[in-house]
Amino acid sequence: MKNRLKVLRAERNWSQADLAERLDVSRQSVNAIETGKYDPSLPLAFKIAGLFGLTIEQIFFNDEAAQAAE
Amino acid sequence: MSVSRSESTPNGREKQKAAFIAGTGAGLGVMIAVSLLAGQLDGDLQMIANGVGYSAAAIALACSIGWIATLDEFAQRAHYVAWYWGGSLGLAAMGALLLFVLLSPASAAESLLLDWWGASQAKAGFLTGALAAMLLPALGYTIWWLVFWLRRR
């Protein structure tokens, strides 16, 4: 699963550590989610979406959806 | 024992984590010390030491449950995945060891046990099996956990 987390974080000038603190997770967790090496749980996905004021679908999308958009 | 990540501050959580790790370590330390004393104490003293050892094991287990609750979901997943796959590989290694003992000439397995424990007896054989059953899955778990983190740094 892909996501726009890195872009959204960069728009707010947040470091991975800043975002991790806001989400109450470790910096390694943020890095793993951003690089697509770990898919967050539904509660964490809702927390991320709430933090950025977006819906989950606006942040996370699967590979097929990404290809279709291109 | 429940620890809420969302209700605790990062600083408070670090203190909680440190306390749980210290409790687990202390419990394991006492347990190992009691194990080393096994057979060297007399009657009632040995019974008391056994009780202390079992209590220390229970404390270590309770503290480790508290500690894992302080981890975020990614760190918890690392432990679960490592335990499942690494532990399974350790069990597979146990199977290979079992086949070796069963299929090799009796003298070969016995000489290994004699080298290890110095005496061929049922207790030595049981201890070897028990140690292998604990150590091999633990080794597999540790290796898998390290690989999990290295691949997702």
Backbone of each chain as ProteinMPNN parsed JSONL, in Angstrom:
{"seq_chain_A": "MKNRLKVLRAERNWSQADLAERLDVSRQSVNAIETGKYDPSLPLAFKIAGLFGLTIEQIFFNDEAAQAAE", "coords_chain_A": {"N_chain_A": [[0.846, -1.204, 0.0], [0.488, 2.243, -0.832], [1.285, 5.664, 0.133], [0.7, 9.164, 1.016], [2.122, 10.278, 2.993], [4.73, 11.275, 3.46], [4.832, 13.533, 1.807], [2.751, 15.092, 2.855], [3.737, 15.507, 5.399], [6.069, 16.925, 4.817], [4.971, 19.253, 3.769], [4.168, 20.531, 6.02], [6.461, 21.05, 7.285], [7.415, 19.198, 9.129], [9.445, 16.995, 10.951], [10.278, 13.465, 10.845], [10.376, 12.655, 13.442], [8.864, 14.648, 14.704], [6.312, 14.127, 13.66], [5.989, 11.549, 14.614], [5.851, 11.99, 17.366], [3.477, 13.428, 17.521], [1.71, 11.474, 16.771], [2.073, 9.632, 18.679], [3.783, 7.445, 18.387], [6.752, 5.532, 17.52], [9.703, 6.98, 15.906], [10.746, 5.242, 14.06], [8.523, 3.807, 13.343], [7.026, 5.682, 11.894], [8.775, 6.094, 9.751], [8.774, 3.519, 8.606], [6.113, 3.325, 7.794], [5.924, 5.449, 5.973], [7.684, 4.625, 3.944], [6.354, 2.511, 2.963], [6.801, 0.04, 4.027], [5.437, -0.905, 6.101], [2.089, -1.355, 6.91], [-0.205, 0.664, 8.529], [-2.358, 0.043, 11.412], [-5.985, 0.1, 11.443], [-7.021, 1.89, 13.479], [-4.712, 3.525, 13.838], [-4.413, 4.542, 11.277], [-6.742, 6.089, 11.084], [-6.102, 7.946, 13.012], [-3.915, 9.215, 11.874], [-5.13, 10.283, 9.604], [-6.947, 12.012, 10.839], [-5.191, 13.797, 12.062], [-4.106, 15.165, 9.894], [-6.35, 16.23, 8.848], [-7.746, 14.954, 6.83], [-9.315, 12.356, 4.804], [-8.946, 8.768, 5.203], [-8.657, 7.552, 2.702], [-7.649, 9.603, 1.213], [-5.063, 9.708, 1.913], [-3.939, 7.14, 2.037], [-3.512, 4.599, -0.411], [-4.01, 1.822, -2.648], [-1.74, -0.032, -4.817], [-2.92, -0.491, -7.335], [-4.854, 1.492, -7.542], [-3.198, 3.696, -7.581], [-1.874, 3.339, -9.992], [-3.996, 3.532, -11.751], [-4.699, 6.183, -11.43], [-2.548, 7.399, -12.549]], "CA_chain_A": [[0.0, 0.0, 0.0], [1.268, 3.49, -0.897], [0.667, 6.767, 0.89], [1.226, 10.527, 0.781], [2.519, 10.766, 4.313], [5.972, 12.056, 3.385], [4.491, 14.825, 1.201], [1.947, 15.841, 3.832], [4.641, 15.895, 6.498], [6.98, 17.96, 4.306], [4.191, 20.498, 3.621], [4.051, 21.166, 7.344], [7.828, 21.168, 7.825], [7.571, 18.317, 10.283], [10.39, 15.88, 10.804], [9.642, 12.188, 11.197], [10.255, 12.631, 14.911], [7.725, 15.507, 15.046], [5.078, 13.398, 13.345], [5.909, 10.402, 15.534], [5.404, 12.489, 18.67], [2.056, 13.778, 17.408], [0.928, 10.239, 16.63], [2.378, 8.773, 19.831], [4.468, 6.214, 17.948], [8.194, 5.763, 17.392], [10.127, 7.526, 14.614], [10.917, 4.094, 13.164], [7.194, 3.442, 12.828], [6.694, 6.661, 10.85], [9.631, 5.79, 8.603], [8.313, 2.274, 7.977], [4.834, 3.599, 7.121], [6.202, 6.318, 4.819], [8.362, 3.883, 2.879], [5.481, 1.424, 2.526], [7.251, -1.247, 4.562], [4.497, -1.315, 7.137], [0.75, -0.771, 6.793], [-0.701, 0.909, 9.892], [-3.665, -0.512, 11.774], [-7.084, 1.024, 11.15], [-7.03, 3.008, 14.435], [-3.61, 4.462, 13.574], [-4.723, 5.206, 10.008], [-7.723, 7.131, 11.414], [-5.393, 8.969, 13.776], [-3.111, 9.964, 10.891], [-6.074, 11.073, 8.79], [-7.471, 13.093, 11.686], [-4.124, 14.774, 12.293], [-3.946, 15.99, 8.695], [-7.667, 16.752, 8.448], [-8.127, 14.321, 5.57], [-9.857, 11.012, 4.985], [-7.912, 7.738, 5.03], [-8.446, 7.325, 1.259], [-6.867, 10.708, 0.639], [-3.657, 9.524, 2.328], [-3.486, 5.787, 1.692], [-4.147, 4.004, -1.584], [-3.268, 0.638, -3.073], [-0.951, 0.145, -6.037], [-3.796, -0.443, -8.517], [-5.457, 2.825, -7.583], [-2.147, 4.639, -7.957], [-1.62, 3.177, -11.423], [-5.176, 4.037, -12.458], [-4.648, 7.656, -11.363], [-1.506, 7.842, -13.486]], "C_chain_A": [[0.885, 1.259, 0.0], [0.56, 4.575, -0.096], [1.355, 8.092, 0.583], [1.783, 11.127, 2.064], [3.742, 11.671, 4.255], [5.692, 13.464, 2.843], [3.737, 15.697, 2.207], [2.809, 16.346, 4.988], [5.549, 17.044, 6.053], [6.259, 19.302, 4.171], [4.086, 21.258, 4.936], [5.403, 21.358, 8.026], [8.02, 20.348, 9.11], [8.647, 17.28, 9.968], [9.636, 14.587, 11.118], [9.419, 12.1, 12.708], [9.069, 13.478, 15.378], [6.406, 14.757, 14.839], [4.884, 12.224, 14.313], [5.38, 10.844, 16.893], [3.914, 12.826, 18.637], [1.167, 12.529, 17.34], [1.121, 9.286, 17.802], [2.91, 7.404, 19.394], [5.959, 6.526, 17.841], [8.528, 6.331, 16.005], [10.286, 6.397, 13.591], [9.59, 3.672, 12.55], [6.804, 4.374, 11.687], [7.488, 6.36, 9.588], [9.131, 4.554, 7.86], [6.998, 2.495, 7.23], [5.09, 4.415, 5.848], [6.791, 5.55, 3.644], [7.557, 2.672, 2.411], [5.897, 0.057, 3.049], [6.337, -1.75, 5.672], [3.167, -0.602, 6.917], [0.178, -0.575, 8.19], [-2.04, 0.225, 10.139], [-4.738, 0.528, 11.442], [-7.141, 2.173, 12.167], [-5.911, 4.026, 14.174], [-3.843, 5.217, 12.27], [-5.732, 6.338, 10.242], [-7.046, 8.29, 12.152], [-4.568, 9.859, 12.841], [-4.021, 10.872, 10.063], [-6.614, 12.254, 9.592], [-6.449, 14.184, 11.902], [-3.974, 15.716, 11.101], [-5.277, 16.568, 8.202], [-8.137, 16.188, 7.118], [-8.81, 12.983, 5.861], [-8.721, 10.005, 4.764], [-7.599, 7.545, 3.544], [-7.63, 8.426, 0.604], [-5.372, 10.57, 0.98], [-3.122, 8.167, 1.868], [-4.229, 5.278, 0.457], [-3.33, 2.793, -2.015], [-2.595, 0.885, -4.417], [-1.826, 0.279, -7.277], [-4.425, 0.934, -8.669], [-4.428, 3.864, -8.026], [-1.87, 4.57, -9.455], [-2.77, 3.741, -12.247], [-5.157, 5.566, -12.516], [-3.615, 8.202, -12.345], [-2.001, 7.648, -14.909]], "O_chain_A": [[1.881, 1.338, 0.719], [-0.597, 4.431, 0.297], [2.428, 8.139, -0.018], [1.896, 12.346, 2.192], [3.789, 12.707, 4.917], [6.231, 14.453, 3.34], [4.043, 16.876, 2.385], [2.631, 17.46, 5.481], [5.774, 18.001, 6.794], [6.843, 20.356, 4.421], [3.935, 22.479, 4.952], [5.48, 21.771, 9.183], [8.703, 20.772, 10.043], [8.731, 16.766, 8.853], [8.502, 14.616, 11.597], [8.423, 11.553, 13.181], [8.355, 13.104, 16.309], [5.523, 14.748, 15.697], [3.773, 11.947, 14.766], [4.56, 10.156, 17.5], [3.181, 12.552, 19.588], [0.023, 12.539, 17.795], [0.434, 8.271, 17.915], [2.545, 6.365, 19.944], [6.372, 7.666, 18.05], [7.753, 6.189, 15.059], [9.998, 6.575, 12.407], [9.53, 3.239, 11.399], [6.317, 3.929, 10.648], [6.941, 6.369, 8.486], [9.072, 4.544, 6.63], [6.787, 1.924, 6.16], [4.546, 4.114, 4.786], [6.437, 5.794, 2.491], [8.016, 1.9, 1.569], [5.407, -0.968, 2.574], [6.459, -2.889, 6.122], [3.131, 0.618, 6.756], [0.081, -1.531, 8.959], [-2.758, -0.125, 9.202], [-4.429, 1.693, 11.193], [-7.295, 3.326, 11.764], [-6.128, 5.234, 14.275], [-3.509, 6.398, 12.167], [-5.597, 7.419, 9.669], [-7.376, 9.457, 11.94], [-4.527, 11.08, 12.993], [-3.734, 12.05, 9.849], [-6.721, 13.366, 9.074], [-6.792, 15.366, 11.923], [-3.745, 16.913, 11.271], [-5.301, 17.322, 7.228], [-8.843, 16.859, 6.366], [-8.873, 12.537, 7.007], [-7.675, 10.344, 4.212], [-6.439, 7.395, 3.162], [-6.996, 8.212, -0.43], [-4.531, 11.248, 0.391], [-1.999, 8.063, 1.374], [-5.43, 5.505, 0.306], [-2.122, 2.731, -1.785], [-2.853, 1.894, -5.074], [-1.52, 1.068, -8.172], [-4.518, 1.474, -9.772], [-4.754, 4.798, -8.759], [-1.658, 5.592, -10.108], [-2.56, 4.348, -13.297], [-5.548, 6.165, -13.517], [-3.765, 9.292, -12.897], [-1.283, 7.957, -15.86]]}, "seq_chain_B": "MSVSRSESTPNGREKQKAAFIAGTGAGLGVMIAVSLLAGQLDGDLQMIANGVGYSAAAIALACSIGWIATLDEFAQRAHYVAWYWGGSLGLAAMGALLLFVLLSPASAAESLLLDWWGASQAKAGFLTGALAAMLLPALGYTIWWLVFWLRRR", "coords_chain_B": {"N_chain_B": [[-2.858, -6.309, 33.799], [-2.772, -3.182, 32.441], [-1.602, -0.821, 30.117], [-2.095, 2.323, 28.946], [-1.275, 3.765, 25.958], [-2.131, 6.129, 24.846], [-2.937, 7.712, 26.906], [-0.758, 8.316, 28.393], [2.135, 10.4, 28.896], [4.944, 11.029, 26.65], [7.349, 11.117, 28.145], [6.557, 10.015, 30.595], [5.837, 7.511, 29.711], [8.288, 6.469, 28.886], [9.509, 6.225, 31.351], [7.832, 4.337, 32.5], [8.334, 2.208, 30.769], [11.048, 1.765, 31.308], [10.844, 0.986, 33.972], [9.381, -1.383, 33.755], [11.158, -2.93, 32.236], [13.309, -3.052, 33.994], [12.096, -4.473, 36.089], [11.519, -6.904, 34.792], [14.128, -7.732, 34.177], [15.25, -7.932, 36.759], [13.631, -9.905, 37.878], [14.23, -12.089, 36.184], [16.939, -12.296, 36.737], [16.987, -13.061, 39.481], [15.669, -15.476, 39.208], [17.505, -16.963, 37.65], [19.674, -16.988, 39.402], [18.596, -18.496, 41.503], [18.221, -20.876, 40.132], [20.863, -21.635, 39.684], [21.598, -22.255, 42.203], [20.309, -24.551, 42.684], [19.967, -27.703, 44.179], [22.11, -27.322, 45.849], [21.369, -26.463, 48.26], [19.979, -27.096, 51.546], [17.139, -29.078, 52.483], [14.519, -27.331, 53.821], [15.464, -24.809, 53.128], [15.968, -25.045, 50.434], [13.384, -25.397, 49.521], [12.321, -22.881, 50.091], [13.937, -21.336, 48.411], [13.097, -22.329, 45.95], [10.46, -21.375, 45.949], [10.949, -18.62, 45.916], [12.18, -18.46, 43.442], [10.084, -19.235, 41.652], [8.282, -17.174, 42.203], [9.773, -14.971, 41.35], [9.879, -15.54, 38.643], [7.185, -15.217, 37.986], [6.876, -12.497, 38.522], [8.65, -11.425, 36.648], [7.334, -12.183, 34.293], [4.898, -10.778, 34.529], [5.866, -8.134, 34.484], [6.999, -8.088, 31.941], [4.753, -8.277, 30.352], [3.546, -5.848, 30.924], [5.536, -4.195, 29.887], [5.5, -4.734, 27.096], [3.108, -3.656, 26.45], [3.663, -0.987, 26.464], [4.864, -0.495, 24.089], [4.731, 0.722, 20.678], [2.475, -0.057, 17.896], [3.984, -0.966, 15.705], [6.451, -1.763, 16.77], [5.505, -3.768, 18.439], [4.531, -5.507, 16.536], [6.904, -6.314, 15.364], [7.923, -7.976, 17.361], [5.906, -9.95, 17.48], [5.957, -11.043, 14.876], [8.611, -11.907, 14.784], [8.572, -13.779, 16.818], [6.758, -15.643, 15.833], [7.827, -16.551, 13.24], [10.647, -16.778, 13.701], [10.624, -18.296, 16.05], [9.277, -20.526, 15.06], [11.158, -21.464, 13.235], [13.138, -22.152, 15.026], [11.873, -24.251, 16.328], [11.743, -25.997, 14.191], [14.44, -26.526, 13.914], [14.76, -27.883, 16.256], [13.379, -30.205, 15.58], [15.095, -31.22, 13.639], [17.27, -31.761, 15.231], [16.179, -33.705, 16.835], [15.779, -35.75, 14.977], [18.438, -36.266, 14.386], [19.366, -37.303, 16.804], [17.722, -39.544, 16.995], [18.327, -41.021, 14.7], [21.07, -41.278, 14.571], [23.852, -43.364, 15.603], [23.426, -44.803, 18.827], [25.582, -44.468, 20.541], [26.844, -42.171, 19.613], [25.105, -40.008, 20.194], [25.014, -40.327, 22.922], [27.68, -39.893, 23.674], [27.892, -37.203, 23.113], [26.14, -36.129, 25.026], [27.475, -36.944, 27.323], [29.826, -35.46, 27.103], [28.77, -32.947, 27.463], [27.331, -32.882, 29.954], [28.667, -34.558, 31.657], [27.777, -36.813, 32.893], [25.885, -39.68, 32.283], [22.623, -39.747, 32.469], [19.1, -39.858, 33.224], [18.167, -37.331, 34.022], [20.068, -35.583, 32.984], [19.679, -35.944, 30.253], [17.059, -35.001, 30.023], [17.433, -32.332, 30.796], [19.072, -31.421, 28.731], [17.308, -31.605, 26.559], [15.311, -29.823, 27.432], [16.729, -27.416, 27.584], [17.514, -27.101, 24.904], [14.998, -26.86, 23.751], [14.227, -24.419, 24.725], [16.31, -22.651, 24.031], [16.788, -22.783, 21.191], [14.342, -21.866, 19.798], [14.372, -19.308, 20.982], [16.752, -18.261, 19.997], [16.205, -18.244, 17.239], [14.07, -16.44, 17.265], [15.391, -14.067, 18.161], [17.199, -13.578, 16.051], [15.403, -13.228, 13.901], [13.998, -11.015, 14.75], [16.003, -9.031, 14.772], [16.597, -8.957, 12.015], [14.13, -8.106, 11.031], [14.008, -5.448, 12.011], [16.334, -4.35, 10.848], [15.687, -4.457, 8.161], [13.695, -2.63, 8.024], [14.491, -0.134, 8.84]], "CA_chain_B": [[-2.047, -5.097, 33.8], [-2.918, -2.505, 31.156], [-0.946, 0.479, 30.002], [-2.658, 3.042, 27.819], [-0.294, 4.635, 25.326], [-2.688, 7.427, 24.506], [-3.163, 8.528, 28.09], [0.492, 8.623, 29.075], [3.01, 11.313, 28.175], [6.137, 10.306, 26.186], [8.305, 10.991, 29.242], [6.006, 9.055, 31.548], [5.871, 6.184, 29.105], [9.675, 6.003, 28.939], [9.753, 5.793, 32.74], [7.093, 3.074, 32.653], [9.056, 1.186, 30.026], [12.277, 1.475, 32.06], [10.464, 0.251, 35.182], [9.0, -2.746, 33.361], [12.366, -3.647, 31.812], [14.068, -3.319, 35.224], [11.384, -5.534, 36.805], [11.734, -8.154, 34.059], [15.527, -8.116, 34.356], [15.459, -8.351, 38.147], [12.945, -11.198, 38.041], [15.016, -13.121, 35.501], [18.199, -12.434, 37.474], [16.726, -13.861, 40.684], [15.32, -16.823, 38.75], [18.743, -17.632, 37.237], [20.467, -17.21, 40.62], [17.982, -19.629, 42.221], [18.49, -22.087, 39.344], [22.258, -22.017, 39.895], [21.715, -22.799, 43.568], [19.532, -25.797, 42.779], [20.695, -28.887, 44.621], [23.193, -26.993, 46.775], [20.796, -26.047, 49.547], [19.391, -28.19, 52.326], [15.724, -29.172, 52.842], [13.598, -26.188, 53.824], [16.078, -23.68, 52.421], [15.774, -25.294, 49.005], [11.964, -25.131, 49.247], [12.159, -21.42, 50.081], [14.582, -20.85, 47.175], [12.191, -22.666, 44.844], [9.344, -20.429, 46.006], [11.459, -17.315, 45.461], [12.406, -18.582, 41.997], [8.787, -19.203, 40.947], [7.729, -15.822, 42.364], [10.554, -14.084, 40.476], [9.442, -15.817, 37.274], [5.856, -14.603, 37.824], [7.09, -11.038, 38.472], [9.266, -11.129, 35.346], [6.299, -12.327, 33.267], [3.956, -9.651, 34.675], [6.542, -6.909, 34.037], [7.195, -8.128, 30.488], [3.443, -7.972, 29.746], [3.419, -4.391, 31.039], [6.496, -3.548, 28.987], [5.096, -4.833, 25.682], [1.963, -2.751, 26.268], [4.158, 0.391, 26.262], [5.411, -0.383, 22.73], [3.725, 1.064, 19.666], [2.024, -1.246, 17.164], [5.035, -1.448, 14.812], [7.416, -2.496, 17.607], [4.83, -4.999, 18.875], [4.471, -6.41, 15.38], [8.248, -6.894, 15.205], [8.034, -9.086, 18.312], [4.987, -11.031, 17.11], [6.46, -11.688, 13.656], [9.858, -12.597, 15.14], [8.255, -14.957, 17.617], [6.097, -16.638, 14.978], [8.724, -17.144, 12.253], [11.906, -17.175, 14.337], [10.31, -19.402, 16.959], [8.96, -21.707, 14.246], [12.429, -21.989, 12.718], [13.79, -22.795, 16.174], [11.218, -25.549, 16.527], [12.184, -26.862, 13.084], [15.799, -26.958, 14.274], [14.558, -28.921, 17.278], [13.004, -31.417, 14.848], [16.312, -31.745, 13.015], [18.072, -32.31, 16.334], [15.51, -34.94, 17.252], [16.092, -36.765, 13.97], [19.855, -36.613, 14.549], [19.498, -38.182, 17.975], [17.032, -40.805, 16.73], [18.907, -41.776, 13.591], [22.504, -41.53, 14.739], [24.105, -44.471, 16.535], [23.176, -44.416, 20.217], [26.823, -44.068, 21.195], [27.189, -40.796, 19.22], [24.288, -39.088, 21.001], [25.409, -40.465, 24.331], [28.973, -39.254, 23.922], [27.627, -35.759, 23.151], [25.564, -35.829, 26.346], [28.521, -37.129, 28.337], [30.727, -34.307, 27.024], [28.05, -31.783, 27.965], [26.901, -32.939, 31.348], [29.618, -35.327, 32.449], [27.183, -38.028, 33.43], [24.774, -40.147, 31.472], [21.481, -40.059, 33.32], [17.826, -39.358, 32.69], [18.042, -35.899, 34.299], [20.93, -34.871, 32.034], [18.993, -35.987, 28.971], [15.908, -34.103, 30.085], [17.94, -30.962, 30.823], [19.533, -31.107, 27.374], [16.108, -31.367, 25.754], [14.638, -28.609, 27.883], [17.545, -26.259, 27.188], [17.418, -26.949, 23.447], [13.645, -26.399, 23.444], [14.136, -22.979, 25.059], [17.334, -21.835, 23.38], [16.694, -22.717, 19.728], [13.327, -20.876, 19.4], [14.794, -17.971, 21.417], [17.778, -17.822, 19.049], [15.491, -17.926, 16.002], [13.315, -15.204, 17.54], [16.314, -12.935, 18.217], [17.72, -13.316, 14.699], [14.308, -12.708, 13.06], [13.687, -9.664, 15.253], [17.056, -8.14, 14.279], [16.423, -8.817, 10.566], [12.919, -7.295, 10.85], [14.349, -4.033, 12.225], [17.34, -3.916, 9.872], [15.028, -4.279, 6.86], [12.691, -1.555, 8.074], [15.048, 1.027, 9.531]], "C_chain_B": [[-2.195, -4.39, 32.458], [-2.244, -1.143, 31.203], [-1.501, 1.163, 28.773], [-1.612, 3.968, 27.241], [-0.843, 6.037, 25.159], [-2.828, 8.327, 25.727], [-1.871, 8.936, 28.799], [1.34, 9.565, 28.229], [4.232, 10.531, 27.71], [7.139, 10.085, 27.309], [7.851, 9.951, 30.259], [6.071, 7.643, 31.012], [7.289, 5.6, 29.138], [10.012, 5.501, 30.343], [9.075, 4.449, 33.002], [7.857, 1.936, 32.003], [10.311, 0.768, 30.796], [11.96, 0.639, 33.304], [10.117, -1.199, 34.851], [10.227, -3.565, 32.955], [13.202, -4.007, 33.041], [13.431, -4.468, 36.002], [11.586, -6.886, 36.145], [13.151, -8.662, 34.291], [15.795, -8.633, 35.763], [14.841, -9.726, 38.399], [13.739, -12.332, 37.414], [16.326, -13.375, 36.238], [18.039, -13.314, 38.7], [16.451, -15.315, 40.293], [16.586, -17.615, 38.375], [19.604, -17.95, 38.466], [19.925, -18.414, 41.397], [18.262, -20.943, 41.482], [19.913, -22.579, 39.579], [22.468, -22.645, 41.274], [21.046, -24.167, 43.718], [20.408, -26.971, 43.182], [21.798, -28.608, 45.625], [22.677, -26.6, 48.163], [20.149, -27.245, 50.25], [17.891, -27.984, 52.522], [14.885, -27.92, 52.675], [14.14, -25.012, 53.031], [15.884, -23.811, 50.912], [14.317, -25.02, 48.612], [11.706, -23.629, 49.158], [12.747, -20.835, 48.792], [13.704, -21.142, 45.965], [11.023, -21.68, 44.782], [9.755, -19.058, 45.498], [11.644, -17.338, 43.942], [11.111, -18.504, 41.206], [8.151, -17.812, 41.039], [8.435, -14.843, 41.433], [10.14, -14.275, 39.024], [8.092, -15.153, 36.997], [5.985, -13.077, 37.712], [7.672, -10.64, 37.117], [8.221, -11.182, 34.236], [5.328, -11.146, 33.306], [4.589, -8.362, 34.158], [6.724, -6.91, 32.518], [5.878, -7.858, 29.758], [3.204, -6.461, 29.783], [4.322, -3.667, 30.052], [6.008, -3.586, 27.545], [3.894, -3.928, 25.4], [2.429, -1.305, 26.064], [4.698, 0.589, 24.847], [4.324, 0.048, 21.753], [3.47, -0.17, 18.787], [3.103, -1.825, 16.249], [6.052, -2.279, 15.597], [6.801, -3.808, 18.107], [4.798, -6.014, 17.742], [5.825, -7.094, 15.16], [8.406, -8.103, 16.129], [7.145, -10.261, 17.903], [5.523, -11.808, 15.898], [7.708, -12.499, 13.978], [9.559, -13.866, 15.931], [7.647, -16.054, 16.751], [7.108, -17.327, 14.062], [10.034, -17.626, 12.873], [11.701, -18.359, 15.269], [10.001, -20.68, 16.193], [10.233, -22.325, 13.678], [13.196, -22.708, 13.825], [13.196, -24.159, 16.444], [11.608, -26.528, 15.429], [13.586, -27.39, 13.359], [15.74, -28.034, 15.349], [14.217, -30.257, 16.626], [14.226, -32.075, 14.222], [17.197, -32.411, 14.069], [17.505, -33.653, 16.794], [15.841, -36.078, 16.284], [17.53, -37.234, 14.114], [20.021, -37.609, 15.694], [18.877, -39.556, 17.699], [17.767, -41.673, 15.705], [20.386, -42.073, 13.753], [22.694, -42.717, 15.678], [23.966, -43.986, 17.974], [24.439, -43.893, 20.874], [27.188, -42.615, 20.861], [26.421, -39.782, 20.06], [24.712, -39.135, 22.463], [26.727, -39.763, 24.621], [28.834, -37.738, 23.945], [27.111, -35.352, 24.532], [26.619, -35.939, 27.442], [29.481, -35.944, 28.34], [30.081, -33.085, 27.682], [27.873, -31.805, 29.484], [27.813, -33.771, 32.25], [29.034, -36.602, 33.033], [25.988, -38.416, 32.572], [23.632, -40.558, 32.392], [20.226, -39.407, 32.753], [17.7, -37.851, 32.872], [18.863, -35.08, 33.303], [20.267, -34.829, 30.665], [17.82, -35.031, 28.936], [16.369, -32.641, 30.052], [18.412, -30.524, 29.439], [18.342, -30.772, 26.487], [15.42, -30.074, 26.12], [15.408, -27.36, 27.456], [17.442, -26.007, 25.69], [16.048, -26.394, 23.067], [13.477, -24.917, 23.749], [15.078, -22.161, 24.186], [17.147, -21.701, 21.867], [15.581, -21.767, 19.255], [13.716, -19.454, 19.809], [15.839, -17.405, 20.47], [17.136, -17.416, 17.721], [14.727, -16.621, 16.125], [14.232, -13.986, 17.495], [16.815, -12.562, 16.826], [16.633, -12.685, 13.831], [13.964, -11.272, 13.469], [14.717, -8.658, 14.73], [16.892, -7.884, 12.775], [15.214, -7.928, 10.271], [13.257, -5.801, 10.963], [15.339, -3.523, 11.189], [16.7, -3.653, 8.512], [14.063, -3.103, 6.853], [13.198, -0.317, 8.794], [14.594, 2.325, 8.869]], "O_chain_B": [[-1.787, -4.936, 31.433], [-2.313, -0.423, 32.199], [-1.389, 0.635, 27.667], [-1.11, 4.855, 27.932], [-0.116, 7.019, 25.31], [-2.838, 9.552, 25.607], [-1.882, 9.788, 29.687], [1.277, 9.536, 27.0], [4.549, 9.489, 28.284], [7.717, 9.005, 27.425], [8.636, 9.124, 30.724], [6.326, 6.694, 31.754], [7.477, 4.409, 29.382], [10.703, 4.495, 30.51], [9.643, 3.554, 33.628], [8.015, 0.858, 32.575], [10.605, -0.421, 30.925], [12.695, -0.286, 33.65], [10.504, -2.123, 35.567], [10.328, -4.746, 33.287], [13.738, -5.111, 33.135], [14.134, -5.337, 36.517], [11.797, -7.893, 36.822], [13.366, -9.843, 34.561], [16.478, -9.641, 35.945], [15.441, -10.589, 39.04], [13.908, -13.394, 38.013], [16.773, -14.516, 36.353], [18.85, -14.208, 38.939], [16.922, -16.251, 40.94], [16.723, -18.784, 38.735], [20.187, -19.03, 38.566], [20.691, -19.244, 41.886], [18.507, -21.979, 42.1], [20.154, -23.783, 39.664], [23.378, -23.447, 41.484], [21.197, -24.844, 44.735], [21.464, -27.202, 42.593], [22.367, -29.538, 46.196], [23.45, -26.429, 49.106], [19.823, -28.256, 49.629], [17.43, -26.858, 52.705], [14.577, -27.498, 51.561], [13.394, -24.307, 52.351], [15.667, -22.824, 50.209], [14.038, -24.489, 47.537], [10.979, -23.158, 48.283], [12.149, -19.963, 48.162], [13.578, -20.312, 45.065], [10.645, -21.211, 43.708], [9.02, -18.412, 44.751], [11.314, -16.376, 43.247], [11.036, -17.792, 40.205], [7.556, -17.33, 40.075], [7.799, -13.996, 40.806], [10.056, -13.313, 38.261], [7.874, -14.599, 35.92], [5.294, -12.444, 36.913], [7.251, -9.654, 36.512], [8.214, -10.335, 33.343], [4.976, -10.583, 32.27], [3.931, -7.582, 33.47], [6.616, -5.864, 31.878], [5.878, -7.278, 28.673], [2.727, -5.869, 28.814], [3.934, -2.661, 29.457], [6.09, -2.58, 26.84], [3.685, -3.489, 24.269], [1.672, -0.484, 25.546], [4.962, 1.722, 24.443], [3.143, -0.222, 21.968], [4.151, -1.188, 18.911], [3.144, -3.036, 16.034], [6.466, -3.352, 15.158], [7.483, -4.829, 18.189], [5.007, -7.21, 17.947], [5.895, -8.276, 14.822], [8.954, -9.13, 15.728], [7.563, -11.417, 17.966], [5.543, -13.038, 15.884], [7.861, -13.629, 13.515], [10.206, -14.896, 15.741], [7.967, -17.233, 16.903], [7.238, -18.551, 14.098], [10.48, -18.743, 12.607], [12.493, -19.301, 15.283], [10.397, -21.773, 16.599], [10.378, -23.547, 13.641], [13.823, -23.741, 13.59], [13.914, -25.111, 16.75], [11.784, -27.721, 15.675], [13.89, -28.55, 13.078], [16.544, -28.966, 15.366], [14.696, -31.307, 17.053], [14.387, -33.295, 14.256], [17.787, -33.466, 13.838], [18.238, -34.594, 17.095], [16.139, -37.201, 16.692], [17.825, -38.422, 13.986], [20.719, -38.615, 15.571], [19.413, -40.588, 18.103], [17.819, -42.896, 15.83], [20.904, -43.01, 13.146], [21.801, -43.041, 16.459], [24.356, -42.862, 18.29], [24.376, -42.967, 21.683], [27.761, -41.906, 21.688], [26.996, -38.822, 20.573], [24.761, -38.112, 23.146], [26.889, -39.122, 25.659], [29.543, -37.053, 24.683], [27.571, -34.377, 25.126], [26.651, -35.132, 28.371], [29.905, -35.471, 29.395], [30.744, -32.3, 28.361], [28.228, -30.857, 30.185], [27.727, -33.684, 33.475], [29.77, -37.397, 33.619], [25.184, -37.568, 32.187], [23.687, -41.615, 33.021], [20.299, -38.516, 31.907], [17.19, -37.16, 31.991], [18.426, -34.028, 32.837], [20.289, -33.799, 29.992], [17.606, -34.333, 27.945], [15.771, -31.813, 29.364], [18.176, -29.389, 29.027], [18.36, -29.783, 25.755], [14.994, -29.315, 25.249], [14.815, -26.372, 27.022], [17.302, -24.867, 25.248], [15.941, -25.558, 22.17], [12.679, -24.234, 23.107], [14.702, -21.112, 23.664], [17.33, -20.614, 21.319], [15.839, -20.932, 18.388], [13.432, -18.5, 19.084], [15.825, -16.212, 20.169], [17.474, -16.38, 17.149], [14.732, -15.796, 15.211], [13.899, -12.982, 16.865], [16.853, -11.387, 16.462], [16.895, -11.724, 13.108], [13.675, -10.427, 12.621], [14.354, -7.564, 14.297], [17.028, -6.752, 12.312], [15.262, -7.093, 9.368], [12.849, -4.997, 10.126], [15.209, -2.4, 10.703], [17.11, -2.742, 7.792], [13.659, -2.634, 5.789], [12.4, 0.468, 9.308], [14.965, 3.41, 9.317]]}, "name": "protein", "num_of_chains": 2, "seq": "MKNRLKVLRAERNWSQADLAERLDVSRQSVNAIETGKYDPSLPLAFKIAGLFGLTIEQIFFNDEAAQAAEMSVSRSESTPNGREKQKAAFIAGTGAGLGVMIAVSLLAGQLDGDLQMIANGVGYSAAAIALACSIGWIATLDEFAQRAHYVAWYWGGSLGLAAMGALLLFVLLSPASAAESLLLDWWGASQAKAGFLTGALAAMLLPALGYTIWWLVFWLRRR"}
